[in-house]
Amino acid sequence: MTRTQQEAEAIVAGITLTHPDRVLWPERGITKLQLARYYEAIEAWLMPALANRPLALLRCPDGRTGSCFFQKHPGKTMSSEIPRVSIREKDAVASYMYVREISDVVRLVQMGVLELHVWGSHVDDLERPDLMVLDLDPDPELAWPEVIRAAKQLRERLNALGLASFPRVTGGRGMHVVVPLKPSAEWDAVKAFSLTIAAGLAKDDPDRFTTNMAKSKRIGKVFIDYLRNGRGATAIASYSTRAREGAPVAVPLSWDELRTTMPPDGYDLVSVERRLRRLRADPWREFDEARRPLPRS
């Protein structure tokens, strides 16, 4: 292989990357090869919560500042090696993508995928979610300590119902509060329950919370997005990068790690790898053990 060919290709997790030096985050100089190696390096942390869930993908073939688009169905341009599952939609049956192993993730990187979003259920049990995601989306002017305070209020409400919850910074200004469930209830029940939780907080503390999506109704408040619990809705996967300035990453944390001095988008590819090397234990190590059936409303 000539030097020119070597520069045009690279192999990660057995997958050949073309144009590995393509810059995906220009402000950081982060390339396609760096992104693929990042996922390969954190495979043990990434795959448990990512594998075997239907995906929605944000593709940015020319990097985050180029043209980006969401993709749920494979289409003609996606590698045929990426696993598929047939899912019933309203009027038809459609093909969705998922990953089984790290090589599948690298195939997605090769196709310009910068964000990995997942369903709350697995491909072998599509109609029964095994987690519930409440997305705290603050008014842009709201200070980060208020978001942490809101997350802890939500945690208390869930605890009172016998449900454990786990925080995840999302690479932006908001936060996910994720509840592990035993897959017993179907989508409509989980969505209705999440609405009940969100609406209860908004009723009890209307100065801090809202369930109204309108930007004009969020001023000074945290919007509790319960809609991620509907069938076909997705949430950013843990350890996925975001197609935003600085290459931030969605990172699971322990409740003790939520500090007002930490920036909500403070983790990137480099700092996540460093963090995982230093961690003595998974901050979500009790996630599976904490699964409970959805309480009856």
Phi and psi restraints in degrees (value plus and minus 20) as a CYANA .aco file:
   2 THR   PHI     -95.5   -55.5
   2 THR   PSI     145.6   185.6
   3 ARG   PHI     -79.9   -39.9
   3 ARG   PSI     -58.5   -18.5
   4 THR   PHI     -83.5   -43.5
   4 THR   PSI     -60.7   -20.7
   5 GLN   PHI     -86.2   -46.2
   5 GLN   PSI     -58.6   -18.6
   6 GLN   PHI     -82.5   -42.5
   6 GLN   PSI     -59.1   -19.1
   7 GLU   PHI     -90.7   -50.7
   7 GLU   PSI     -45.0    -5.0
   8 ALA   PHI    -107.5   -67.5
   8 ALA   PSI     -34.0     6.0
   9 GLU   PHI    -157.5  -117.5
   9 GLU   PSI     135.2   175.2
  10 ALA   PHI    -171.9  -131.9
  10 ALA   PSI     134.9   174.9
  11 ILE   PHI    -137.0   -97.0
  11 ILE   PSI     105.1   145.1
  12 VAL   PHI    -151.6  -111.6
  12 VAL   PSI     108.2   148.2
  13 ALA   PHI      33.0    73.0
  13 ALA   PSI      14.8    54.8
  14 GLY   PHI      60.4   100.4
  14 GLY   PSI     -18.4    21.6
  15 ILE   PHI    -126.9   -86.9
  15 ILE   PSI     112.2   152.2
  16 THR   PHI    -101.8   -61.8
  16 THR   PSI     103.5   143.5
  17 LEU   PHI    -117.8   -77.8
  17 LEU   PSI     108.3   148.3
  18 THR   PHI    -113.5   -73.5
  18 THR   PSI     129.8   169.8
  19 HIS   PHI      31.2    71.2
  19 HIS   PSI      31.8    71.8
  20 PRO   PHI     -83.5   -43.5
  20 PRO   PSI     -40.8    -0.8
  21 ASP   PHI    -109.3   -69.3
  21 ASP   PSI     -12.7    27.3
  22 ARG   PHI     -84.0   -44.0
  22 ARG   PSI     108.3   148.3
  23 VAL   PHI    -103.9   -63.9
  23 VAL   PSI     103.6   143.6
  24 LEU   PHI    -119.2   -79.2
  24 LEU   PSI     -51.3   -11.3
  25 TRP   PHI    -143.2  -103.2
  25 TRP   PSI      71.5   111.5
  26 PRO   PHI     -80.3   -40.3
  26 PRO   PSI     -52.7   -12.7
  27 GLU   PHI     -88.5   -48.5
  27 GLU   PSI     -38.1     1.9
  28 ARG   PHI    -134.7   -94.7
  28 ARG   PSI     -30.8     9.2
  29 GLY   PHI      50.5    90.5
  29 GLY   PSI       3.0    43.0
  30 ILE   PHI    -101.2   -61.2
  30 ILE   PSI     109.0   149.0
  31 THR   PHI    -122.5   -82.5
  31 THR   PSI     151.1   191.1
  32 LYS   PHI     -79.4   -39.4
  32 LYS   PSI     -61.2   -21.2
  33 LEU   PHI     -83.3   -43.3
  33 LEU   PSI     -61.6   -21.6
  34 GLN   PHI     -83.0   -43.0
  34 GLN   PSI     -60.1   -20.1
  35 LEU   PHI     -84.3   -44.3
  35 LEU   PSI     -65.3   -25.3
  36 ALA   PHI     -82.3   -42.3
  36 ALA   PSI     -62.1   -22.1
  37 ARG   PHI     -88.2   -48.2
  37 ARG   PSI     -52.9   -12.9
  38 TYR   PHI     -79.6   -39.6
  38 TYR   PSI     -71.1   -31.1
  39 TYR   PHI     -83.4   -43.4
  39 TYR   PSI     -59.5   -19.5
  40 GLU   PHI     -81.9   -41.9
  40 GLU   PSI     -60.6   -20.6
  41 ALA   PHI     -87.0   -47.0
  41 ALA   PSI     -49.9    -9.9
  42 ILE   PHI    -128.3   -88.3
  42 ILE   PSI       2.4    42.4
  43 GLU   PHI     -68.5   -28.5
  43 GLU   PSI     -65.2   -25.2
  44 ALA   PHI     -84.4   -44.4
  44 ALA   PSI     -46.8    -6.8
  45 TRP   PHI    -109.8   -69.8
  45 TRP   PSI     -54.2   -14.2
  46 LEU   PHI     -95.7   -55.7
  46 LEU   PSI     -68.0   -28.0
  47 MET   PHI     -90.6   -50.6
  47 MET   PSI     -56.0   -16.0
  48 PRO   PHI     -74.4   -34.4
  48 PRO   PSI     -59.6   -19.6
  49 ALA   PHI    -115.0   -75.0
  49 ALA   PSI     -25.9    14.1
  50 LEU   PHI    -123.3   -83.3
  50 LEU   PSI     -58.1   -18.1
  51 ALA   PHI     -85.1   -45.1
  51 ALA   PSI     122.8   162.8
  52 ASN   PHI      45.6    85.6
  52 ASN   PSI       6.7    46.7
  53 ARG   PHI    -137.6   -97.6
  53 ARG   PSI     116.4   156.4
  54 PRO   PHI     -76.4   -36.4
  54 PRO   PSI     126.4   166.4
  55 LEU   PHI    -136.3   -96.3
  55 LEU   PSI     132.8   172.8
  56 ALA   PHI    -143.5  -103.5
  56 ALA   PSI     114.8   154.8
  57 LEU   PHI    -141.4  -101.4
  57 LEU   PSI     119.4   159.4
  58 LEU   PHI    -121.2   -81.2
  58 LEU   PSI      94.3   134.3
  59 ARG   PHI    -123.9   -83.9
  59 ARG   PSI     113.5   153.5
  60 CYS   PHI    -155.3  -115.3
  60 CYS   PSI      57.8    97.8
  61 PRO   PHI     -76.9   -36.9
  61 PRO   PSI     -48.6    -8.6
  62 ASP   PHI    -126.0   -86.0
  62 ASP   PSI      -1.0    39.0
  63 GLY   PHI      77.6   117.6
  63 GLY   PSI     150.1   190.1
  64 ARG   PHI     -86.4   -46.4
  64 ARG   PSI     -43.8    -3.8
  65 THR   PHI    -108.7   -68.7
  65 THR   PSI     -24.2    15.8
  66 GLY   PHI    -110.1   -70.1
  66 GLY   PSI    -180.1  -140.1
  67 SER   PHI     -95.0   -55.0
  67 SER   PSI     107.6   147.6
  68 CYS   PHI    -143.4  -103.4
  68 CYS   PSI     129.0   169.0
  69 PHE   PHI    -173.6  -133.6
  69 PHE   PSI     127.4   167.4
  70 PHE   PHI    -102.9   -62.9
  70 PHE   PSI     125.5   165.5
  71 GLN   PHI    -161.6  -121.6
  71 GLN   PSI     103.6   143.6
  72 LYS   PHI    -123.3   -83.3
  72 LYS   PSI     -55.9   -15.9
  73 HIS   PHI    -123.8   -83.8
  73 HIS   PSI     128.5   168.5
  74 PRO   PHI     -80.5   -40.5
  74 PRO   PSI     -63.0   -23.0
  75 GLY   PHI      47.5    87.5
  75 GLY   PSI    -190.4  -150.4
  76 LYS   PHI    -107.6   -67.6
  76 LYS   PSI     -37.9     2.1
  77 THR   PHI    -111.7   -71.7
  77 THR   PSI     -33.2     6.8
  78 MET   PHI    -104.6   -64.6
  78 MET   PSI     122.4   162.4
  79 SER   PHI     -74.1   -34.1
  79 SER   PSI     113.4   153.4
  80 SER   PHI     -91.8   -51.8
  80 SER   PSI     -30.7     9.3
  81 GLU   PHI     -99.0   -59.0
  81 GLU   PSI     -35.6     4.4
  82 ILE   PHI     -96.3   -56.3
  82 ILE   PSI     108.3   148.3
  83 PRO   PHI     -78.8   -38.8
  83 PRO   PSI     129.0   169.0
  84 ARG   PHI    -145.0  -105.0
  84 ARG   PSI     134.5   174.5
  85 VAL   PHI    -159.2  -119.2
  85 VAL   PSI     120.1   160.1
  86 SER   PHI    -108.3   -68.3
  86 SER   PSI     109.3   149.3
  87 ILE   PHI    -148.6  -108.6
  87 ILE   PSI     113.8   153.8
  88 ARG   PHI     -91.3   -51.3
  88 ARG   PSI     106.7   146.7
  89 GLU   PHI    -127.9   -87.9
  89 GLU   PSI    -191.5  -151.5
  90 LYS   PHI     -78.5   -38.5
  90 LYS   PSI     -67.6   -27.6
  91 ASP   PHI    -136.2   -96.2
  91 ASP   PSI     -20.6    19.4
  92 ALA   PHI    -182.9  -142.9
  92 ALA   PSI     159.2   199.2
  93 VAL   PHI    -127.7   -87.7
  93 VAL   PSI     109.9   149.9
  94 ALA   PHI    -142.4  -102.4
  94 ALA   PSI     137.5   177.5
  95 SER   PHI    -113.5   -73.5
  95 SER   PSI     111.6   151.6
  96 TYR   PHI    -139.6   -99.6
  96 TYR   PSI     136.1   176.1
  97 MET   PHI    -118.5   -78.5
  97 MET   PSI     133.2   173.2
  98 TYR   PHI    -170.6  -130.6
  98 TYR   PSI     153.2   193.2
  99 VAL   PHI    -141.8  -101.8
  99 VAL   PSI     126.6   166.6
 100 ARG   PHI    -129.1   -89.1
 100 ARG   PSI     -51.2   -11.2
 101 GLU   PHI    -167.7  -127.7
 101 GLU   PSI     152.3   192.3
 102 ILE   PHI     -84.4   -44.4
 102 ILE   PSI     -49.6    -9.6
 103 SER   PHI     -81.8   -41.8
 103 SER   PSI     -52.8   -12.8
 104 ASP   PHI     -86.0   -46.0
 104 ASP   PSI     -58.5   -18.5
 105 VAL   PHI     -83.5   -43.5
 105 VAL   PSI     -62.7   -22.7
 106 VAL   PHI     -84.9   -44.9
 106 VAL   PSI     -55.3   -15.3
 107 ARG   PHI     -79.5   -39.5
 107 ARG   PSI     -58.5   -18.5
 108 LEU   PHI     -87.1   -47.1
 108 LEU   PSI     -59.7   -19.7
 109 VAL   PHI     -79.1   -39.1
 109 VAL   PSI     -63.1   -23.1
 110 GLN   PHI     -77.2   -37.2
 110 GLN   PSI     -52.1   -12.1
 111 MET   PHI    -107.7   -67.7
 111 MET   PSI     -10.9    29.1
 112 GLY   PHI      64.8   104.8
 112 GLY   PSI       1.9    41.9
 113 VAL   PHI    -100.6   -60.6
 113 VAL   PSI     104.2   144.2
 114 LEU   PHI    -128.4   -88.4
 114 LEU   PSI     -36.7     3.3
 115 GLU   PHI    -155.4  -115.4
 115 GLU   PSI     117.2   157.2
 116 LEU   PHI    -133.5   -93.5
 116 LEU   PSI      95.2   135.2
 117 HIS   PHI    -134.0   -94.0
 117 HIS   PSI     118.7   158.7
 118 VAL   PHI    -143.2  -103.2
 118 VAL   PSI     133.6   173.6
 119 TRP   PHI     -90.9   -50.9
 119 TRP   PSI     144.7   184.7
 120 GLY   PHI    -110.6   -70.6
 120 GLY   PSI      -5.5    34.5
 121 SER   PHI    -158.8  -118.8
 121 SER   PSI     148.8   188.8
 122 HIS   PHI    -119.1   -79.1
 122 HIS   PSI     141.0   181.0
 123 VAL   PHI     -85.4   -45.4
 123 VAL   PSI     -43.4    -3.4
 124 ASP   PHI    -113.8   -73.8
 124 ASP   PSI     -15.7    24.3
 125 ASP   PHI    -174.3  -134.3
 125 ASP   PSI      39.6    79.6
 126 LEU   PHI     -81.9   -41.9
 126 LEU   PSI     -54.0   -14.0
 127 GLU   PHI    -109.4   -69.4
 127 GLU   PSI     -21.7    18.3
 128 ARG   PHI    -144.9  -104.9
 128 ARG   PSI      80.5   120.5
 129 PRO   PHI     -81.9   -41.9
 129 PRO   PSI     125.8   165.8
 130 ASP   PHI    -132.3   -92.3
 130 ASP   PSI      -5.7    34.3
 131 LEU   PHI    -178.7  -138.7
 131 LEU   PSI     139.2   179.2
 132 MET   PHI    -147.8  -107.8
 132 MET   PSI     112.3   152.3
 133 VAL   PHI    -135.9   -95.9
 133 VAL   PSI     103.9   143.9
 134 LEU   PHI    -130.6   -90.6
 134 LEU   PSI      95.6   135.6
 135 ASP   PHI    -117.2   -77.2
 135 ASP   PSI      95.1   135.1
 136 LEU   PHI    -109.7   -69.7
 136 LEU   PSI      90.7   130.7
 137 ASP   PHI    -134.5   -94.5
 137 ASP   PSI      80.8   120.8
 138 PRO   PHI    -101.4   -61.4
 138 PRO   PSI     134.1   174.1
 139 ASP   PHI     -75.1   -35.1
 139 ASP   PSI     117.5   157.5
 140 PRO   PHI     -74.6   -34.6
 140 PRO   PSI     -46.1    -6.1
 141 GLU   PHI    -108.1   -68.1
 141 GLU   PSI     -24.3    15.7
 142 LEU   PHI     -98.8   -58.8
 142 LEU   PSI     114.2   154.2
 143 ALA   PHI     -92.7   -52.7
 143 ALA   PSI     129.6   169.6
 144 TRP   PHI     -76.6   -36.6
 144 TRP   PSI     -61.2   -21.2
 145 PRO   PHI     -76.1   -36.1
 145 PRO   PSI     -51.0   -11.0
 146 GLU   PHI     -89.4   -49.4
 146 GLU   PSI     -52.4   -12.4
 147 VAL   PHI     -88.0   -48.0
 147 VAL   PSI     -62.1   -22.1
 148 ILE   PHI     -82.4   -42.4
 148 ILE   PSI     -63.9   -23.9
 149 ARG   PHI     -80.6   -40.6
 149 ARG   PSI     -61.6   -21.6
 150 ALA   PHI     -84.1   -44.1
 150 ALA   PSI     -61.6   -21.6
 151 ALA   PHI     -82.2   -42.2
 151 ALA   PSI     -60.3   -20.3
 152 LYS   PHI     -90.9   -50.9
 152 LYS   PSI     -52.5   -12.5
 153 GLN   PHI     -84.2   -44.2
 153 GLN   PSI     -62.5   -22.5
 154 LEU   PHI     -83.1   -43.1
 154 LEU   PSI     -61.1   -21.1
 155 ARG   PHI     -79.2   -39.2
 155 ARG   PSI     -63.6   -23.6
 156 GLU   PHI     -81.8   -41.8
 156 GLU   PSI     -60.7   -20.7
 157 ARG   PHI     -83.4   -43.4
 157 ARG   PSI     -61.7   -21.7
 158 LEU   PHI     -89.3   -49.3
 158 LEU   PSI     -60.6   -20.6
 159 ASN   PHI     -77.7   -37.7
 159 ASN   PSI     -59.8   -19.8
 160 ALA   PHI     -84.1   -44.1
 160 ALA   PSI     -40.1    -0.1
 161 LEU   PHI    -118.6   -78.6
 161 LEU   PSI     -13.9    26.1
 162 GLY   PHI      62.1   102.1
 162 GLY   PSI      -2.0    38.0
 163 LEU   PHI    -131.2   -91.2
 163 LEU   PSI     108.0   148.0
 164 ALA   PHI     -99.0   -59.0
 164 ALA   PSI     136.6   176.6
 165 SER   PHI    -165.5  -125.5
 165 SER   PSI     137.1   177.1
 166 PHE   PHI    -157.8  -117.8
 166 PHE   PSI     113.4   153.4
 167 PRO   PHI    -108.2   -68.2
 167 PRO   PSI     127.9   167.9
 168 ARG   PHI    -160.5  -120.5
 168 ARG   PSI     100.0   140.0
 169 VAL   PHI     -94.4   -54.4
 169 VAL   PSI     126.5   166.5
 170 THR   PHI    -128.7   -88.7
 170 THR   PSI     -16.5    23.5
 171 GLY   PHI      66.9   106.9
 171 GLY   PSI     -12.0    28.0
 172 GLY   PHI    -153.6  -113.6
 172 GLY   PSI    -165.8  -125.8
 173 ARG   PHI    -113.5   -73.5
 173 ARG   PSI     -28.3    11.7
 174 GLY   PHI    -122.2   -82.2
 174 GLY   PSI    -186.9  -146.9
 175 MET   PHI    -174.3  -134.3
 175 MET   PSI     126.8   166.8
 176 HIS   PHI    -120.2   -80.2
 176 HIS   PSI     120.0   160.0
 177 VAL   PHI    -131.9   -91.9
 177 VAL   PSI      94.2   134.2
 178 VAL   PHI    -129.7   -89.7
 178 VAL   PSI     110.3   150.3
 179 VAL   PHI    -132.1   -92.1
 179 VAL   PSI      99.7   139.7
 180 PRO   PHI     -96.6   -56.6
 180 PRO   PSI     114.1   154.1
 181 LEU   PHI    -144.6  -104.6
 181 LEU   PSI     128.1   168.1
 182 LYS   PHI     -95.4   -55.4
 182 LYS   PSI     111.1   151.1
 183 PRO   PHI     -92.5   -52.5
 183 PRO   PSI      66.2   106.2
 184 SER   PHI    -140.8  -100.8
 184 SER   PSI     -67.7   -27.7
 185 ALA   PHI    -102.8   -62.8
 185 ALA   PSI     134.0   174.0
 186 GLU   PHI    -112.3   -72.3
 186 GLU   PSI     156.6   196.6
 187 TRP   PHI     -76.2   -36.2
 187 TRP   PSI     -67.4   -27.4
 188 ASP   PHI     -80.6   -40.6
 188 ASP   PSI     -58.0   -18.0
 189 ALA   PHI     -89.0   -49.0
 189 ALA   PSI     -61.0   -21.0
 190 VAL   PHI     -86.8   -46.8
 190 VAL   PSI     -61.9   -21.9
 191 LYS   PHI     -83.7   -43.7
 191 LYS   PSI     -64.2   -24.2
 192 ALA   PHI     -83.0   -43.0
 192 ALA   PSI     -59.9   -19.9
 193 PHE   PHI     -85.6   -45.6
 193 PHE   PSI     -62.9   -22.9
 194 SER   PHI     -84.2   -44.2
 194 SER   PSI     -55.4   -15.4
 195 LEU   PHI     -85.1   -45.1
 195 LEU   PSI     -60.3   -20.3
 196 THR   PHI     -80.3   -40.3
 196 THR   PSI     -63.3   -23.3
 197 ILE   PHI     -82.5   -42.5
 197 ILE   PSI     -69.6   -29.6
 198 ALA   PHI     -83.2   -43.2
 198 ALA   PSI     -65.6   -25.6
 199 ALA   PHI     -85.9   -45.9
 199 ALA   PSI     -55.0   -15.0
 200 GLY   PHI     -83.9   -43.9
 200 GLY   PSI     -62.1   -22.1
 201 LEU   PHI     -85.8   -45.8
 201 LEU   PSI     -62.6   -22.6
 202 ALA   PHI     -84.1   -44.1
 202 ALA   PSI     -53.9   -13.9
 203 LYS   PHI     -92.0   -52.0
 203 LYS   PSI     -62.8   -22.8
 204 ASP   PHI     -96.6   -56.6
 204 ASP   PSI     -47.5    -7.5
 205 ASP   PHI    -159.2  -119.2
 205 ASP   PSI      47.4    87.4
 206 PRO   PHI     -87.1   -47.1
 206 PRO   PSI     -37.1     2.9
 207 ASP   PHI     -96.9   -56.9
 207 ASP   PSI     -36.8     3.2
 208 ARG   PHI    -131.6   -91.6
 208 ARG   PSI     -52.4   -12.4
 209 PHE   PHI    -141.3  -101.3
 209 PHE   PSI     133.3   173.3
 210 THR   PHI    -168.2  -128.2
 210 THR   PSI     131.7   171.7
 211 THR   PHI    -130.4   -90.4
 211 THR   PSI     -10.6    29.4
 212 ASN   PHI    -106.8   -66.8
 212 ASN   PSI     105.6   145.6
 213 MET   PHI     -92.6   -52.6
 213 MET   PSI     -41.7    -1.7
 214 ALA   PHI     -81.7   -41.7
 214 ALA   PSI     111.5   151.5
 215 LYS   PHI     -77.4   -37.4
 215 LYS   PSI     -55.9   -15.9
 216 SER   PHI     -87.4   -47.4
 216 SER   PSI     -40.7    -0.7
 217 LYS   PHI    -113.9   -73.9
 217 LYS   PSI     -21.8    18.2
 218 ARG   PHI    -120.3   -80.3
 218 ARG   PSI     -19.6    20.4
 219 ILE   PHI     -78.7   -38.7
 219 ILE   PSI     100.5   140.5
 220 GLY   PHI      53.8    93.8
 220 GLY   PSI      -9.2    30.8
 221 LYS   PHI    -148.2  -108.2
 221 LYS   PSI     150.7   190.7
 222 VAL   PHI    -127.3   -87.3
 222 VAL   PSI     101.7   141.7
 223 PHE   PHI    -101.6   -61.6
 223 PHE   PSI     102.7   142.7
 224 ILE   PHI    -112.4   -72.4
 224 ILE   PSI      85.1   125.1
 225 ASP   PHI    -107.2   -67.2
 225 ASP   PSI      82.4   122.4
 226 TYR   PHI    -111.7   -71.7
 226 TYR   PSI     -28.5    11.5
 227 LEU   PHI     -90.5   -50.5
 227 LEU   PSI     -30.8     9.2
 228 ARG   PHI     -90.1   -50.1
 228 ARG   PSI     -24.4    15.6
 229 ASN   PHI    -122.2   -82.2
 229 ASN   PSI      -6.8    33.2
 230 GLY   PHI    -107.6   -67.6
 230 GLY   PSI     135.1   175.1
 231 ARG   PHI     -80.0   -40.0
 231 ARG   PSI     107.0   147.0
 232 GLY   PHI      71.8   111.8
 232 GLY   PSI     -33.4     6.6
 233 ALA   PHI     -97.2   -57.2
 233 ALA   PSI     137.6   177.6
 234 THR   PHI    -155.7  -115.7
 234 THR   PSI     146.4   186.4
 235 ALA   PHI    -156.1  -116.1
 235 ALA   PSI     132.6   172.6
 236 ILE   PHI     -77.9   -37.9
 236 ILE   PSI     117.8   157.8
 237 ALA   PHI     -97.6   -57.6
 237 ALA   PSI     127.0   167.0
 238 SER   PHI     -79.1   -39.1
 238 SER   PSI     113.1   153.1
 239 TYR   PHI      56.7    96.7
 239 TYR   PSI     -15.8    24.2
 240 SER   PHI     -92.8   -52.8
 240 SER   PSI     123.8   163.8
 241 THR   PHI     -94.2   -54.2
 241 THR   PSI     145.5   185.5
 242 ARG   PHI    -139.5   -99.5
 242 ARG   PSI     126.7   166.7
 243 ALA   PHI    -104.5   -64.5
 243 ALA   PSI      38.2    78.2
 244 ARG   PHI    -150.2  -110.2
 244 ARG   PSI     144.2   184.2
 245 GLU   PHI     -77.1   -37.1
 245 GLU   PSI     111.7   151.7
 246 GLY   PHI      72.1   112.1
 246 GLY   PSI     -21.9    18.1
 247 ALA   PHI      36.2    76.2
 247 ALA   PSI      31.9    71.9
 248 PRO   PHI     -88.8   -48.8
 248 PRO   PSI     141.1   181.1
 249 VAL   PHI    -148.7  -108.7
 249 VAL   PSI     123.9   163.9
 250 ALA   PHI     -99.7   -59.7
 250 ALA   PSI     102.7   142.7
 251 VAL   PHI    -148.7  -108.7
 251 VAL   PSI     105.9   145.9
 252 PRO   PHI     -90.1   -50.1
 252 PRO   PSI     118.1   158.1
 253 LEU   PHI    -149.0  -109.0
 253 LEU   PSI     145.1   185.1
 254 SER   PHI    -107.7   -67.7
 254 SER   PSI     140.9   180.9
 255 TRP   PHI     -83.1   -43.1
 255 TRP   PSI     -52.4   -12.4
 256 ASP   PHI     -87.6   -47.6
 256 ASP   PSI     -42.1    -2.1
 257 GLU   PHI    -102.1   -62.1
 257 GLU   PSI     -32.9     7.1
 258 LEU   PHI     -93.9   -53.9
 258 LEU   PSI      85.6   125.6
 259 ARG   PHI    -145.4  -105.4
 259 ARG   PSI     126.7   166.7
 260 THR   PHI     -87.4   -47.4
 260 THR   PSI     -39.0     1.0
 261 THR   PHI    -104.3   -64.3
 261 THR   PSI     -33.1     6.9
 262 MET   PHI    -104.4   -64.4
 262 MET   PSI     117.3   157.3
 263 PRO   PHI     -95.0   -55.0
 263 PRO   PSI     120.9   160.9
 264 PRO   PHI     -86.1   -46.1
 264 PRO   PSI     -44.2    -4.2
 265 ASP   PHI    -133.9   -93.9
 265 ASP   PSI      15.3    55.3
 266 GLY   PHI    -104.8   -64.8
 266 GLY   PSI     -21.8    18.2
 267 TYR   PHI    -124.2   -84.2
 267 TYR   PSI     115.4   155.4
 268 ASP   PHI    -151.0  -111.0
 268 ASP   PSI    -193.8  -153.8
 269 LEU   PHI     -75.6   -35.6
 269 LEU   PSI     -64.2   -24.2
 270 VAL   PHI     -90.3   -50.3
 270 VAL   PSI     -67.0   -27.0
 271 SER   PHI     -91.9   -51.9
 271 SER   PSI     -49.0    -9.0
 272 VAL   PHI     -87.0   -47.0
 272 VAL   PSI     -64.8   -24.8
 273 GLU   PHI     -80.2   -40.2
 273 GLU   PSI     -62.4   -22.4
 274 ARG   PHI     -83.4   -43.4
 274 ARG   PSI     -62.9   -22.9
 275 ARG   PHI     -80.4   -40.4
 275 ARG   PSI     -66.1   -26.1
 276 LEU   PHI     -88.4   -48.4
 276 LEU   PSI     -51.3   -11.3
 277 ARG   PHI     -87.6   -47.6
 277 ARG   PSI     -49.9    -9.9
 278 ARG   PHI    -112.0   -72.0
 278 ARG   PSI     -39.0     1.0
 279 LEU   PHI     -85.0   -45.0
 279 LEU   PSI     114.8   154.8
 280 ARG   PHI    -105.0   -65.0
 280 ARG   PSI     -43.6    -3.6
 281 ALA   PHI    -173.7  -133.7
 281 ALA   PSI     132.1   172.1
 282 ASP   PHI     -84.7   -44.7
 282 ASP   PSI     105.9   145.9
 283 PRO   PHI     -83.1   -43.1
 283 PRO   PSI     -39.1     0.9
 284 TRP   PHI    -129.3   -89.3
 284 TRP   PSI       8.6    48.6
 285 ARG   PHI     -81.4   -41.4
 285 ARG   PSI     -43.6    -3.6
 286 GLU   PHI    -116.2   -76.2
 286 GLU   PSI     -11.5    28.5
 287 PHE   PHI     -79.5   -39.5
 287 PHE   PSI     -74.6   -34.6
 288 ASP   PHI     -86.7   -46.7
 288 ASP   PSI     -58.7   -18.7
 289 GLU   PHI     -84.4   -44.4
 289 GLU   PSI     -46.4    -6.4
 290 ALA   PHI    -105.9   -65.9
 290 ALA   PSI     -18.7    21.3
 291 ARG   PHI     -81.1   -41.1
 291 ARG   PSI     114.6   154.6
 292 ARG   PHI    -155.1  -115.1
 292 ARG   PSI     133.8   173.8
 293 PRO   PHI     -84.7   -44.7
 293 PRO   PSI     134.3   174.3
 294 LEU   PHI     -81.7   -41.7
 294 LEU   PSI     106.5   146.5
 295 PRO   PHI     -83.0   -43.0
 295 PRO   PSI     131.6   171.6
 296 ARG   PHI     -95.4   -55.4
 296 ARG   PSI     111.9   151.9
